[in-house]
Amino acid sequence: MDIKARNKKLDEGAFLKEREEVLAMWPTGKEVDLEEAVAFHKKQPDHKNFGKVAARLHQEGKTVVFPRAGTPIIEQEIELNKTLYASGLPLVPVTSDSYCRLLRFDKARQGLEESIRSGQPKLNGFPTVVHGVKNTRKVVEATEAALNQRMTNLDKRLIAEIAFAAGMTAGLQDFMQDFACYEKSSTIGQNIRNCQYVYRLVGYYAERGVTLTIDLDGMMPHSVFPLSVSIAGVIANALVAAEQGVKSIIPWSFMMGYMPQDIAWSRLTRRLAREYLDRFGYKDTALPGQFIAQIPLFPYPQDMGWAFGFLNYSAMVAAMAEAEGVYLRTIDEGAGIPTKEAHAVSYRSAKWIFDVVRQQKIDISRLEEVQTEEKIAEMEVRALLDKIFEVGDGDVAVGLQKAFDSGLMDTPLSSNIHVQGKTLGARDLKGACRYLDFGSLPLPEEAKEYNREKIAEREKAQGKKLDYHTVVEEFWTFSKARLVEP
């Protein structure tokens, strides 16, 4: 097997040489000046630094919405960001368009030109590379919120260079998500290596006194599936990022609809991320916040009442899990591209939940159901990580590559041909996510037996075996305002 990545800090000379190739990928790369960018960042106020804002939210015990948003025309992007900030969002995303994410910068330029001519968006995001440092900085300077560049797919190196040089202080950079959720044929090693470049870039800024934040969204389940594999991936990814010098990381977890499980997963992700970073010597890498997300692959309710219900359930979970941020989709997302008015009313609704629920300081961790779910998930996550370190001879990057090759790390229905996809999940009688097929996942027998028992309870109650057809049916249940198909 050809190992393409190892968890070793990139040599600075080799990194700087690679930068020459990256910046030459498109003419706007010439606008990147690291020395000037460092000086610009040092002049920015704290409320424009993503990690500092997240840390302040943690200290104040607050939850905010962190959505997805981005539009190609600069003036409209600025207007959208102002609307989000006015709606109570101190953290705002800048989602890149698909063409830039796929390195088709010529098509992104065409789409931008068409957008400007028509006055209407012809791209599904902000073409950061095409706009370049100078124009992207106009957005940074006109926005009071802290900006986060959303980056997916295999190669985000040039997007990251321009976004950070323009003054953005955070970015999504998760090789697990890229590999299993956005890519078809690239290997996990290729995705790790490209992310290591961006992590090294963030480390380069850190060495010069500028702390940028990387958020790790995790490997999204593509159906009803326990989150243990995703959480193990977030922790492994955090170790790779920290090795390259990243000093601020925000880990994410997902909601699948069963509240005790959703809360337990969020708590566990925060706790184990800190534990493993400390264990491997990265004690100076901060975790300024824990974010949680609506699982983005469930069909969104098109009924307006149900859409508000889904949004406010998600806000409730985030508040009770004491997350600093939560990704929520707008109430009209099931019908098309959200309007700025829909963004505003959706987030005001969520803020009502945050303000009322979080101030009550309910200790949800005392509930037996939450404790049980956290216990089971923890033994699963630790077993997965132990195996990754074992097969990688202590190198987490090597271990991940070998684990995916052999099915020791696996997820169902992935778009990537290098993911075995031999696992399946289904809901139990209460709606919690359980393993229906373990594949080759190295889970402890106690956890396997617990999953089997919960699946058997539902099969007995419903008088039928759960199978692949159940998995397909339950892809739609959440949008129909229920968890379990009868």
Summary of the structure (lengths in Angstrom):
residues: 486
radius of gyration: 21.5
end to end distance: 45.8
largest distance: 67.5
contacts: 1798
relative contact order: 0.12
helix: 55%
strand: 9%
